[in-house]
Amino acid sequence: MALKCGMVGLPNVGKSMLFNALSNGNAASANFPFCTIEPNIGVAAVPDNRMELLASWAQSKQIVPTYIEFLDIAGLVKGAHEGEGLGNKFLSHIREVDAIVHVIRCFEDDNIIHVAGSIDPIFDKEIIDHEMRCKDVDTLTKRVVKVEKLAKNGDLLQQQEYSLLKYYLTELAKGKQARQIEIDHAQQAIVASWQLLTAKPVIYFANVDEATLLGKANPHLIDLQEAASKEQIDVIVGCAALEAQMNDLTKDEKQFFLAAYGLEAAGLEQLIRSAYAILTLITYFTVGPQEVRAWTITKGTKAPQAAGVIHTDFQRGFIKAEVISFEDYQSFKSETGCREAGKVRIEGKEYVVQDGDVMLFRFNV
């Protein structure tokens, strides 16, 4: 499954620059609002050091990682849900993504225009929150009109949805995001069908200057981190300009560059880790002499459904799976070594795939 993240933010926060750095894309980037109109799409390989190790042990000819898509969605402004700044069009693009990366400016620079006239990450955050929430209210209000008619005719399912719609409209009016509204498990499918923008998981990317990365106090960043903590949302701290500089570096050069700024990982890797965590995604591998390939699945996926990610025939005709944990592969350095040590497990249809599993599927159609 391809993970799709939408990058949102006010105009001129460094969103398109960050997009280009993460995906080696060619998004327009300029010192004026709305230089992005249609969403740019970039694809980046998901970094996973385990793949290189597996390839060396199995003497595989190539490595095929899984990929993440980034959509650079045009900058939103106040009144977007009413069409300001072509906002309705931009907001509709957010429906297509699995998670939202909200880029927020946390640096001062008189040479770069800010649409609000001053740097205030909390104001910026609340503008985007408000516009997406208003769009959700508009979506649900239209839905209520349709469902109410059916509910009055005695349709039990429509009556239940109508009550849920009214509940959500009440909670959204209080300033809540859809993801903060508590519901029963049985109601989740109904809510998912509404495709609410504020139901999507969010990651904040605090775009700071290089001085902040080197340890200078940044009150803008502190304010954002405090607000995000209350919402239990991750904040990735990075510098879009610095990420762009690392694009053409070798792996060793990039590590030296990161170390100079006291960073453990580049922004892309941090974003992917956070996205996988909030979407409860894991990776399993297929390993052979031709290639090592990574496959992304949701945590809790059983073996037949995991096989279906490769091909629907694998799921339809699933017989069994031969499984080696990454740790065992690491210990014995080959499939043969694992077999000789009795570390190849035979698992059936009820097996729940674990992160790092090396899998071979047997099937018949």
C-alpha positions in Angstrom: 0.0 0.0 0.0 1.3 3.4 -0.9 1.2 5.9 2.0 0.0 9.3 0.8 0.7 12.4 2.9 -0.7 15.9 2.1 1.4 18.9 2.9 -0.6 21.9 4.0 0.0 25.3 5.5 -0.4 29.0 4.9 1.3 30.5 1.9 5.1 31.2 2.2 5.8 28.9 5.1 8.4 26.8 3.2 6.0 24.1 2.2 7.0 23.8 -1.4 10.7 24.0 -0.6 10.3 21.2 1.9 8.3 19.2 -0.6 11.1 19.5 -3.1 13.7 18.5 -0.5 11.7 15.4 0.6 10.7 14.1 -2.9 13.3 15.6 -5.2 10.4 17.2 -6.9 10.1 20.3 -8.9 7.3 22.2 -7.1 7.1 25.9 -7.7 8.6 27.9 -4.8 8.4 31.6 -4.7 8.1 34.6 -2.4 4.5 35.3 -3.1 1.2 33.6 -2.2 -0.4 30.8 -4.3 2.6 29.9 -6.4 1.2 26.4 -6.1 -2.3 25.9 -7.7 -2.7 22.2 -8.5 -1.2 19.8 -6.0 2.3 18.7 -6.9 2.9 15.0 -6.4 6.3 13.6 -5.3 7.4 10.1 -4.5 10.1 9.2 -2.0 11.6 5.8 -1.1 11.0 4.8 2.5 14.4 4.5 4.2 14.9 1.2 6.0 18.4 0.0 6.9 17.2 -3.6 7.3 16.9 -3.9 3.6 20.6 -3.4 2.9 21.5 -6.0 5.5 19.0 -8.5 4.1 20.4 -7.9 0.6 24.0 -8.5 1.7 23.1 -11.7 3.5 20.9 -13.0 0.7 23.3 -11.7 -2.0 20.3 -10.1 -3.7 20.8 -8.2 -6.9 18.6 -5.2 -6.1 16.7 -3.5 -3.3 13.1 -2.4 -3.9 11.8 -0.2 -1.1 8.3 0.8 -0.5 7.3 4.3 -1.3 5.6 7.3 0.2 3.7 9.9 -1.8 3.7 13.6 -0.9 1.1 16.0 -2.2 2.1 19.7 -2.1 -1.3 21.2 -1.6 -1.6 24.9 -2.2 -1.4 27.3 0.7 -4.7 27.9 2.5 -5.9 31.3 3.8 -8.5 32.6 6.2 -11.9 32.1 4.5 -10.7 29.1 2.4 -13.9 27.1 3.2 -15.9 29.9 1.6 -13.7 29.9 -1.5 -11.1 32.6 -0.5 -7.8 32.0 -2.3 -9.4 29.2 -4.3 -9.8 27.5 -0.9 -12.6 25.1 -1.8 -10.5 23.5 -4.5 -7.5 23.3 -2.2 -9.5 21.8 0.6 -10.9 19.1 -1.6 -7.3 17.9 -2.3 -6.9 17.0 1.4 -9.6 14.3 1.1 -7.2 12.2 -1.0 -4.5 11.7 1.6 -4.0 9.3 4.5 -2.3 11.8 6.8 -1.6 15.6 6.9 1.8 17.2 7.3 1.1 20.7 8.5 4.1 22.9 7.8 4.3 25.8 10.2 6.8 28.7 10.0 8.8 29.1 13.1 11.5 31.5 11.9 11.9 35.2 11.4 13.0 36.6 8.0 12.1 40.1 6.9 12.8 39.1 3.3 10.1 36.4 3.2 6.5 37.7 3.2 4.0 36.3 5.8 0.4 36.6 4.8 -0.6 37.6 8.3 2.1 40.2 8.6 3.9 38.6 11.5 5.2 35.2 12.7 2.8 33.4 15.0 2.7 29.6 14.7 -0.4 29.3 16.9 -2.3 31.7 14.8 -1.2 29.8 11.6 -2.2 26.5 13.1 -5.6 27.7 14.2 -6.3 29.2 10.7 -5.8 25.8 9.1 -7.7 24.0 11.8 -10.6 26.4 11.5 -10.8 26.2 7.7 -10.8 22.4 7.7 -13.3 22.3 10.5 -15.6 24.7 8.7 -15.4 22.6 5.6 -16.4 19.5 7.7 -19.4 21.4 9.1 -20.4 22.3 5.6 -20.1 18.6 4.5 -22.1 17.3 7.5 -24.8 20.0 7.2 -25.5 18.9 3.6 -25.5 15.3 4.7 -28.0 16.0 7.5 -30.5 17.4 5.0 -30.3 14.2 3.0 -30.4 11.7 5.9 -33.1 13.6 7.9 -35.7 12.9 5.2 -34.9 9.1 5.2 -34.8 9.0 9.0 -38.3 10.5 9.2 -39.6 7.6 7.0 -38.6 5.2 9.8 -35.3 3.9 8.5 -33.4 2.7 11.6 -29.9 3.0 10.1 -30.6 6.5 8.8 -32.0 7.5 12.3 -28.7 6.3 13.9 -26.7 8.2 11.3 -28.8 11.3 11.8 -28.2 11.3 15.6 -24.5 10.8 14.9 -24.4 13.7 12.4 -26.1 16.0 14.9 -23.6 15.0 17.6 -20.6 15.7 15.4 -22.0 19.1 14.3 -22.4 20.0 18.0 -18.9 19.0 18.9 -17.3 20.7 15.9 -19.2 23.9 16.8 -17.3 23.7 20.2 -14.0 23.9 18.3 -13.1 20.2 18.4 -11.5 18.4 15.5 -13.3 15.2 14.3 -10.4 13.1 15.4 -10.9 14.3 19.0 -14.5 13.2 19.1 -15.0 9.9 20.9 -17.4 7.3 19.4 -18.1 3.6 19.7 -16.2 1.2 17.4 -19.4 0.3 15.7 -19.8 4.0 14.6 -16.4 4.3 13.0 -17.4 3.0 9.6 -20.2 5.6 9.3 -17.9 8.4 10.3 -15.2 7.2 7.9 -17.7 7.3 5.0 -18.1 11.1 5.6 -14.4 11.7 4.7 -13.9 14.5 7.2 -10.8 16.5 6.8 -10.3 17.0 10.6 -10.6 13.2 11.1 -7.2 12.7 9.4 -4.1 12.2 11.6 -1.8 15.2 11.6 1.9 15.8 12.0 3.3 19.3 12.5 6.6 20.2 10.7 8.1 23.2 12.5 10.1 25.0 9.8 12.9 26.6 11.8 16.2 28.4 10.9 19.6 26.9 11.2 20.4 28.8 14.4 17.5 26.9 16.1 19.0 23.5 15.1 22.3 24.6 16.6 20.7 25.3 19.9 19.4 28.9 19.9 16.2 29.4 21.9 13.1 29.8 19.6 10.0 31.0 21.3 7.9 30.3 18.2 8.9 26.6 18.3 8.2 26.4 22.1 4.7 27.8 21.6 4.0 25.3 18.9 5.4 22.3 20.9 3.2 23.3 23.9 0.1 23.5 21.8 0.8 20.2 20.0 1.5 18.5 23.3 -2.1 19.3 24.4 -3.4 17.7 21.2 -1.0 14.8 21.5 0.4 15.5 18.0 4.0 15.0 16.9 6.2 17.9 16.1 9.0 17.3 13.6 11.6 20.1 13.9 13.5 20.8 10.8 14.8 23.4 8.4 13.4 23.2 4.8 16.3 25.1 3.4 18.8 22.7 5.1 16.8 19.7 3.8 17.1 21.1 0.3 20.9 21.4 0.7 21.1 17.7 1.5 19.5 16.5 -1.7 22.6 16.0 -3.7 24.8 14.7 -0.9 26.1 11.1 -0.7 25.0 8.9 2.3 28.2 9.6 4.2 28.2 13.3 3.4 24.6 13.5 4.6 25.5 11.7 7.9 28.3 14.2 8.4 26.0 17.1 7.6 23.3 15.9 10.1 26.0 15.3 12.8 27.1 18.9 12.4 23.6 20.1 13.4 23.1 17.5 16.1 20.4 15.7 14.1 19.8 11.9 14.3 17.9 11.8 11.0 16.8 13.9 8.1 13.3 15.4 8.0 12.1 12.8 5.5 13.0 9.9 7.8 11.5 11.6 10.8 8.2 12.3 8.9 8.0 8.7 7.7 8.5 7.3 11.2 5.8 9.6 12.6 3.4 8.8 9.7 3.9 5.0 10.2 3.3 5.4 13.9 0.1 7.4 13.7 -1.3 5.2 10.9 -0.2 2.0 12.7 1.8 0.8 9.6 4.5 -1.9 9.6 6.8 -3.4 7.0 7.5 -7.0 6.0 10.0 -8.3 3.4 10.3 -10.8 0.6 13.9 -11.9 0.1 15.5 -13.8 -2.8 18.5 -13.8 -5.1 16.9 -11.3 -7.5 15.7 -8.7 -5.0 14.8 -7.7 -1.4 11.4 -6.0 -1.5 9.6 -4.1 1.3 5.8 -4.2 1.7 3.7 -1.9 3.8 0.7 -3.2 5.7 -1.4 -2.1 8.7 -0.4 -3.5 12.1 -2.7 -6.4 12.9 -2.9 -7.7 9.3 -3.2 -11.4 8.9 -1.0 -13.5 6.6 -3.5 -13.9 3.7 -4.3 -10.2 3.6 -0.6 -9.4 3.7 -0.1 -11.7 0.8 -2.8 -9.9 -1.1 -0.7 -6.7 -1.0 1.7 -8.5 -3.4 -1.1 -9.9 -5.6 -4.8 -10.7 -5.1 -4.1 -14.3 -6.3 -1.8 -14.8 -3.3 -4.6 -14.0 -1.0 -7.3 -15.9 -2.9 -5.3 -19.1 -3.1 -3.4 -18.7 0.2 -2.2 -22.0 1.7 0.5 -21.1 4.2 3.4 -18.7 4.8 7.0 -19.5 5.7 8.2 -16.9 8.1 11.6 -15.8 9.5 11.8 -12.9 11.9 14.3 -10.3 11.0 16.2 -11.0 14.3 16.6 -14.6 13.3 17.7 -13.7 9.8 20.2 -11.4 11.4 21.5 -14.1 13.7 22.0 -16.8 11.0 22.7 -14.6 8.0 20.7 -16.7 5.4 17.5 -18.6 4.7 19.5 -21.8 4.7 21.0 -21.0 8.1 17.6 -20.2 9.5 16.2 -23.5 8.2 19.1 -25.5 9.6 18.5 -23.8 13.0 14.8 -24.5 12.9 13.9 -20.8 12.7 11.6 -21.0 9.6 8.0 -21.1 11.0 5.0 -22.4 9.1 2.1 -20.1 9.7 -1.5 -20.3 8.6 -4.4 -18.0 7.8 -4.7 -16.6 11.4 -1.1 -15.5 11.7 -0.7 -11.8 12.4 2.3 -10.5 10.5 4.9 -8.8 12.6 7.2 -5.8 11.6 10.3 -7.1 10.0 9.0 -10.6 9.1 10.7 -12.2 6.1 7.9 -14.1 4.3 7.4 -16.6 1.5 3.8 -17.3 0.6 2.5 -20.7 -0.7 -0.7 -20.5 -2.7 -2.7 -22.3 -5.3 -5.4 -20.8 -7.6 
